[in-house]
Amino acid sequence: MPLSDVRVVDCGQAIAGPLCATYLGDLGADVIKIERPSGEVYRTDRREKDGEPFNPGFEQFNRNKRSLCLDMKTPDGMATLYDLVAESDVFVQNWPPGVAERLDVDYETLREINEDLIYVHVTGYGETGPMANKPAMDTIVQHVSGLSSLLGYDDGKPPIRAQSSVADFYAGCHAAISALAALRHRDAHDAAGQKIDVSLLESLMHNMDGAFGYYHNSGEIPRNGGRNAFFNDEMLYGAAAAADGWVCVALLLYSDPMWEACCELIGREDLLEDPKYQTDAGRMDDAAELTALFEEWLAEQPADEAVDRLNDAGIPAAHHRTIDEAANLDHVRERDVFREVEHPRLDRLTLTDTPLSLSETPVQDPRHAPVLGEHNREILDELGYDDDEIDALAADGVIDARADR
């Protein structure tokens, strides 16, 4: 696998940091997850499976890792961590700024141990700037970034958040990409390691579909688009009602071929002769009226038939799916989006598999998120610790293992 010779120390918590390390693990890296004796914050009991408590998110974001349960607040714990860092390539953490310094695992400290180390720090707002020390979580950043102002409707209700931790996910992806680039630079140029500073805020703002481009270059302040797109919330670019269900349609009125196909489908070829509608600007000016005409037609069509006819005409359309419907699509099954894994505590789990895919160097088959401290002895043995030393660390509470977590 591409990263089979790379070792990653993952001190990440919750989503963004662990997800960065997970992607590296998917590519074959040996990811060692460091956790305190009580486990990291995301080992919470949100649900039960066959009577066993678990958090589906923790299992998802920590696949393909080994667990070393280590008390970093003890001198022996820190000495063990430093031994591991000396033999590793990447260190990942997403503590708030200043925490790593207090724990003596900041970049400057660890580079003295291993100058080749790639040090990844993911935070809410970055390590510098007036907001650097403000508390931040995904939902906070969704609102601070402006994303929530683009979602929902102007109906007097509170602004909403995306029901996916998009800031965490983007930051985790960007951190992993940065780590891969740093590894490539180090190995290709015989260079030392370096530090990576990725923030949820910048990651999310980078991926906001041109909203900031409209603001900076056109003087517009994009607003919530409801079911449609913020750049023209009157043009259908989302869900509309068919006779027996919701259909998502991208009715791009600024596209001449789609406009012509629309008129033919709804039996309004006369509109093609209207001088105003000879240009995309004219059609966009009347987007609300033209969308209403289309929706009148759609409301009388069975959803299956409408989707087929629209796609055949070159107008992108699909059924609106609920989570259970999406999970059971034939296409999803064919692409192996979900994979079953064996679990030492939960018997079997179904995980969403990695989106990474390489034709010649296949990614790691998913393995269960480790039970707390599951690989303590294995990892320390690889570092050269003998049985007596490992037993002493366990007796002193420096390392711990809990089969029930």
C-alpha positions as CSV (number, residue, x, y, z in Angstrom):
1,M,0.0,0.0,0.0
2,P,1.2,3.6,-0.7
3,L,2.0,4.4,3.0
4,S,3.0,1.0,4.3
5,D,6.3,2.4,5.5
6,V,4.8,5.3,7.3
7,R,4.0,5.4,11.1
8,V,1.5,8.0,12.4
9,V,1.0,9.0,16.0
10,D,-2.6,10.1,16.4
11,C,-3.4,12.2,19.4
12,G,-6.6,13.5,17.8
13,Q,-9.9,13.9,19.4
14,A,-13.5,13.7,18.1
15,I,-13.5,14.1,14.3
16,A,-11.0,16.4,12.4
17,G,-7.8,15.1,13.8
18,P,-8.7,11.5,13.9
19,L,-10.1,11.7,10.4
20,C,-6.8,13.0,9.1
21,A,-5.1,10.0,10.6
22,T,-7.8,7.6,9.4
23,Y,-7.2,8.6,5.7
24,L,-3.5,8.0,6.2
25,G,-4.4,4.6,7.7
26,D,-6.6,3.8,4.8
27,L,-3.6,4.3,2.6
28,G,-1.6,1.7,4.6
29,A,0.1,3.8,7.3
30,D,0.5,2.3,10.7
31,V,-1.6,4.6,12.8
32,I,-1.2,4.4,16.6
33,K,-4.0,6.1,18.4
34,I,-2.9,7.6,21.8
35,E,-5.6,7.8,24.4
36,R,-5.7,8.7,28.1
37,P,-6.9,5.9,30.5
38,S,-10.5,7.2,30.3
39,G,-10.4,7.1,26.5
40,E,-10.7,10.0,24.2
41,V,-13.7,12.3,24.3
42,Y,-15.5,10.6,21.4
43,R,-15.6,7.2,23.2
44,T,-19.1,8.2,24.4
45,D,-22.1,5.8,24.7
46,R,-24.5,7.4,22.3
47,R,-26.2,4.2,21.3
48,E,-26.3,0.5,22.1
49,K,-25.7,-2.5,19.8
50,D,-26.8,-5.9,21.2
51,G,-26.6,-4.4,24.7
52,E,-23.1,-3.0,24.3
53,P,-22.7,0.8,24.4
54,F,-20.9,2.5,21.6
55,N,-20.6,5.6,19.4
56,P,-21.1,5.0,15.7
57,G,-19.0,8.1,14.9
58,F,-16.0,6.9,16.9
59,E,-16.0,3.5,15.1
60,Q,-16.2,5.3,11.8
61,F,-13.4,7.9,12.4
62,N,-11.0,5.5,14.0
63,R,-10.9,2.5,11.6
64,N,-7.5,1.1,10.6
65,K,-5.7,2.2,13.8
66,R,-4.0,0.5,16.8
67,S,-4.6,1.8,20.3
68,L,-2.0,2.7,22.9
69,C,-3.7,3.8,26.2
70,L,-1.1,6.0,27.8
71,D,-1.1,8.5,30.7
72,M,0.8,11.4,29.3
73,K,0.6,13.2,32.6
74,T,3.2,10.9,34.1
75,P,7.0,11.1,33.4
76,D,7.1,7.4,32.2
77,G,4.1,8.1,30.0
78,M,5.8,11.0,28.3
79,A,9.1,9.0,28.0
80,T,7.1,6.3,26.2
81,L,5.5,8.8,23.9
82,Y,8.8,10.3,23.0
83,D,10.2,6.9,22.2
84,L,7.3,6.4,19.8
85,V,7.8,9.8,18.2
86,A,11.4,9.0,17.6
87,E,10.3,6.1,15.4
88,S,7.4,7.8,13.6
89,D,6.8,9.9,10.6
90,V,3.7,11.9,11.3
91,F,2.2,13.3,14.6
92,V,-1.4,14.5,14.5
93,Q,-3.3,16.5,17.1
94,N,-6.2,18.8,17.2
95,W,-6.0,20.3,20.7
96,P,-6.7,24.1,21.0
97,P,-3.6,26.3,20.7
98,G,-1.4,26.1,23.7
99,V,-2.4,22.6,24.9
100,A,0.5,20.9,23.2
101,E,2.9,23.3,24.7
102,R,1.6,22.6,28.2
103,L,1.9,18.9,27.6
104,D,5.4,19.2,26.1
105,V,4.4,17.7,22.8
106,D,4.5,20.9,20.7
107,Y,6.3,21.0,17.4
108,E,9.5,22.6,18.7
109,T,9.8,19.9,21.4
110,L,9.1,17.0,19.2
111,R,11.4,18.1,16.3
112,E,14.2,18.0,18.8
113,I,13.5,14.3,19.2
114,N,12.8,13.6,15.5
115,E,13.8,16.3,12.9
116,D,12.1,14.3,10.2
117,L,8.7,14.4,11.8
118,I,5.7,15.8,10.0
119,Y,3.6,17.6,12.7
120,V,-0.1,18.2,11.9
121,H,-2.1,20.6,14.0
122,V,-5.8,21.0,13.2
123,T,-7.7,23.8,15.1
124,G,-10.9,25.7,14.8
125,Y,-9.4,29.0,13.7
126,G,-5.7,28.3,13.2
127,E,-2.7,28.9,15.4
128,T,-2.5,32.7,14.8
129,G,-4.9,35.6,14.5
130,P,-7.2,37.3,16.9
131,M,-9.6,34.3,17.1
132,A,-7.0,31.7,17.5
133,N,-7.8,31.0,21.2
134,K,-11.6,31.2,20.8
135,P,-13.4,27.9,21.4
136,A,-14.6,26.3,18.2
137,M,-16.5,23.2,17.2
138,D,-17.9,22.2,13.8
139,T,-21.3,23.8,14.5
140,I,-19.7,27.0,15.7
141,V,-17.5,27.3,12.6
142,Q,-20.5,26.6,10.3
143,H,-22.1,29.8,11.6
144,V,-18.9,31.9,11.9
145,S,-17.8,31.0,8.3
146,G,-21.1,32.2,6.8
147,L,-22.2,28.8,5.7
148,S,-25.3,28.8,7.8
149,S,-26.4,32.1,6.2
150,L,-26.7,30.2,2.9
151,L,-28.8,27.4,4.3
152,G,-32.5,27.1,5.0
153,Y,-35.1,29.7,4.3
154,D,-35.7,33.4,5.2
155,D,-38.6,32.4,7.4
156,G,-37.8,34.0,10.7
157,K,-36.6,30.7,12.1
158,P,-33.1,30.3,13.5
159,P,-30.2,29.8,11.0
160,I,-29.6,26.1,10.5
161,R,-26.5,23.9,10.3
162,A,-25.6,21.2,7.8
163,Q,-26.4,17.8,9.3
164,S,-22.9,16.6,8.6
165,S,-19.8,17.9,10.3
166,V,-18.6,19.5,7.1
167,A,-16.0,21.8,8.7
168,D,-14.4,18.8,10.5
169,F,-14.5,16.7,7.4
170,Y,-12.9,19.3,5.1
171,A,-10.3,20.1,7.7
172,G,-9.4,16.4,8.1
173,C,-9.1,16.0,4.4
174,H,-7.0,19.1,4.0
175,A,-4.7,18.0,6.8
176,A,-4.2,14.6,5.2
177,I,-3.4,16.2,1.9
178,S,-0.9,18.5,3.5
179,A,0.7,15.6,5.4
180,L,1.0,13.6,2.1
181,A,2.7,16.7,0.5
182,A,5.1,17.1,3.4
183,L,6.0,13.4,3.3
184,R,6.6,13.7,-0.4
185,H,8.8,16.8,0.0
186,R,10.8,15.2,2.9
187,D,11.5,12.0,1.1
188,A,12.0,13.4,-2.4
189,H,14.4,16.2,-1.4
190,D,16.1,14.6,1.6
191,A,14.6,17.4,3.7
192,A,13.6,17.6,7.3
193,G,10.0,17.5,8.5
194,Q,7.7,20.4,8.9
195,K,4.6,21.7,10.6
196,I,1.1,21.8,9.2
197,D,-1.4,24.3,10.5
198,V,-5.0,23.6,9.2
199,S,-8.1,25.3,10.5
200,L,-11.8,24.3,10.3
201,L,-12.7,27.9,9.4
202,E,-10.4,28.2,6.4
203,S,-11.2,24.7,5.2
204,L,-14.9,25.4,5.2
205,M,-14.6,28.9,3.7
206,H,-12.5,27.4,0.9
207,N,-15.4,25.1,0.0
208,M,-18.3,27.4,0.0
209,D,-19.2,27.1,-3.7
210,G,-18.0,30.5,-4.8
211,A,-20.0,32.6,-2.3
212,F,-17.0,34.6,-1.4
213,G,-16.2,35.0,-5.0
214,Y,-19.5,36.7,-5.6
215,Y,-19.0,38.9,-2.5
216,H,-15.4,40.0,-3.4
217,N,-15.8,40.3,-7.1
218,S,-19.4,41.3,-7.7
219,G,-20.2,43.2,-4.5
220,E,-23.0,40.7,-3.7
221,I,-23.8,39.3,-0.2
222,P,-25.2,35.8,-1.0
223,R,-28.1,34.8,1.2
224,N,-29.9,31.6,2.0
225,G,-31.1,29.8,-1.1
226,G,-33.6,27.4,0.5
227,R,-34.0,24.4,-1.7
228,N,-32.2,26.2,-4.5
229,A,-28.8,27.8,-5.1
230,F,-27.9,31.1,-3.4
231,F,-26.8,32.7,-6.7
232,N,-30.4,32.5,-7.9
233,D,-32.9,31.1,-5.4
234,E,-35.8,31.4,-7.9
235,M,-34.3,28.9,-10.4
236,L,-35.1,25.3,-9.5
237,Y,-31.9,23.7,-8.3
238,G,-33.3,21.3,-5.7
239,A,-36.4,19.3,-4.8
240,A,-39.8,19.7,-6.3
241,A,-43.0,17.6,-6.0
242,A,-43.8,15.0,-8.6
243,A,-47.2,13.2,-8.4
244,D,-45.9,10.6,-5.9
245,G,-42.7,11.9,-4.4
246,W,-39.9,14.4,-4.3
247,V,-37.6,14.8,-7.2
248,C,-34.4,16.8,-7.3
249,V,-33.9,18.8,-10.5
250,A,-31.1,21.0,-11.8
251,L,-33.2,23.2,-14.1
252,L,-30.3,25.3,-15.4
253,L,-32.2,28.0,-17.2
254,Y,-29.0,29.7,-18.4
255,S,-28.2,26.6,-20.5
256,D,-29.7,26.8,-24.0
257,P,-30.0,23.0,-24.4
258,M,-31.7,22.6,-21.1
259,W,-34.1,25.4,-21.8
260,E,-35.1,23.9,-25.1
261,A,-35.5,20.5,-23.6
262,C,-37.6,21.9,-20.8
263,C,-40.0,23.7,-23.2
264,E,-40.4,20.5,-25.2
265,L,-41.1,18.4,-22.2
266,I,-43.7,20.7,-20.7
267,G,-45.3,21.3,-24.1
268,R,-44.5,25.0,-24.2
269,E,-42.5,25.3,-27.4
270,D,-44.0,28.7,-27.9
271,L,-41.7,30.0,-25.2
272,L,-38.8,29.3,-27.4
273,E,-40.0,32.1,-29.7
274,D,-40.3,34.7,-27.0
275,P,-37.6,37.3,-27.7
276,K,-36.8,37.8,-24.0
277,Y,-36.0,34.1,-23.6
278,Q,-33.6,34.1,-26.5
279,T,-30.9,35.0,-23.9
280,D,-30.0,33.3,-20.6
281,A,-30.2,36.7,-18.9
282,G,-33.8,37.1,-19.9
283,R,-34.7,33.6,-18.7
284,M,-32.9,34.1,-15.4
285,D,-34.9,37.4,-15.0
286,D,-38.1,35.4,-15.1
287,A,-36.7,32.3,-13.3
288,A,-39.6,32.2,-10.7
289,E,-42.3,32.2,-13.4
290,L,-40.5,29.6,-15.6
291,T,-39.8,27.4,-12.6
292,A,-43.5,27.6,-11.7
293,L,-44.5,26.4,-15.2
294,F,-42.1,23.5,-14.9
295,E,-43.4,22.5,-11.5
296,E,-47.0,22.5,-12.7
297,W,-45.9,19.9,-15.3
298,L,-43.8,17.9,-12.8
299,A,-46.7,17.7,-10.3
300,E,-48.7,15.6,-12.7
301,Q,-45.8,13.2,-13.5
302,P,-45.0,10.0,-11.6
303,A,-41.6,10.4,-10.1
304,D,-40.0,7.4,-11.8
305,E,-41.2,8.5,-15.2
306,A,-40.2,12.1,-14.6
307,V,-36.7,11.3,-13.6
308,D,-36.2,9.1,-16.6
309,R,-37.7,11.7,-19.0
310,L,-35.7,14.5,-17.6
311,N,-32.4,12.7,-17.7
312,D,-33.1,11.5,-21.2
313,A,-33.7,15.1,-22.2
314,G,-30.4,16.2,-20.7
315,I,-31.8,17.8,-17.5
316,P,-30.2,16.3,-14.4
317,A,-32.7,14.8,-12.1
318,A,-32.9,12.1,-9.4
319,H,-35.2,10.9,-6.6
320,H,-34.9,12.5,-3.2
321,R,-33.7,9.7,-0.9
322,T,-33.9,9.2,2.8
323,I,-31.0,7.7,4.7
324,D,-32.4,4.2,4.6
325,E,-33.2,4.5,0.9
326,A,-29.8,5.8,0.0
327,A,-28.1,3.0,2.1
328,N,-29.9,0.3,0.1
329,L,-29.4,1.6,-3.4
330,D,-28.1,-1.0,-5.9
331,H,-25.4,1.4,-7.0
332,V,-24.2,1.9,-3.4
333,R,-24.0,-1.9,-3.0
334,E,-22.2,-2.4,-6.3
335,R,-19.6,0.2,-5.3
336,D,-19.0,-1.3,-1.8
337,V,-19.7,1.9,0.0
338,F,-20.4,0.0,3.2
339,R,-18.3,-2.7,4.6
340,E,-18.8,-5.1,7.4
341,V,-16.0,-5.5,9.9
342,E,-15.5,-7.9,12.8
343,H,-15.3,-6.2,16.2
344,P,-13.9,-7.7,19.4
345,R,-16.6,-6.2,21.6
346,L,-19.5,-5.5,19.2
347,D,-19.3,-8.7,17.1
348,R,-19.8,-7.1,13.7
349,L,-20.2,-3.5,12.6
350,T,-21.1,-1.9,9.2
351,L,-18.8,1.0,8.4
352,T,-18.9,3.5,5.5
353,D,-15.7,2.6,3.6
354,T,-13.0,5.0,2.7
355,P,-13.7,7.2,-0.4
356,L,-10.0,6.8,-1.4
357,S,-9.4,4.6,-4.4
358,L,-6.2,3.7,-6.3
359,S,-6.1,1.2,-9.2
360,E,-2.6,-0.2,-8.7
361,T,-2.1,0.2,-4.9
362,P,-5.4,-0.7,-3.3
363,V,-6.2,1.0,0.0
364,Q,-6.5,-0.8,3.3
365,D,-9.5,-3.1,3.9
366,P,-11.3,-1.5,6.8
367,R,-10.5,-2.7,10.3
368,H,-12.5,-2.0,13.4
369,A,-11.7,1.0,15.6
370,P,-9.5,-0.4,18.4
371,V,-10.7,-1.2,21.8
372,L,-9.1,1.1,24.4
373,G,-5.5,-0.1,24.9
374,E,-6.0,-3.1,22.6
375,H,-2.4,-2.9,21.2
376,N,-0.5,-1.7,24.2
377,R,1.9,-4.6,24.5
378,E,2.2,-5.1,20.8
379,I,3.3,-1.5,20.2
380,L,5.7,-1.3,23.1
381,D,7.2,-4.6,22.1
382,E,7.9,-3.2,18.7
383,L,9.7,-0.2,20.4
384,G,12.0,-2.6,22.2
385,Y,10.4,-2.7,25.6
386,D,10.7,-6.1,27.3
387,D,8.0,-7.9,29.2
388,D,9.2,-6.7,32.6
389,E,9.2,-3.0,31.5
390,I,5.7,-3.3,30.0
391,D,4.4,-5.0,33.1
392,A,5.9,-2.3,35.3
393,L,4.2,0.4,33.2
394,A,0.9,-1.4,33.5
395,A,1.3,-1.8,37.3
396,D,2.0,1.9,37.7
397,G,-1.0,2.8,35.6
398,V,1.0,4.4,32.9
399,I,-0.6,2.2,30.3
400,D,-4.1,0.8,30.6
401,A,-6.5,-1.4,28.7
402,R,-10.2,-1.7,28.9
403,A,-12.0,-4.5,27.1
404,D,-15.4,-2.8,27.7
405,R,-14.5,0.4,25.8
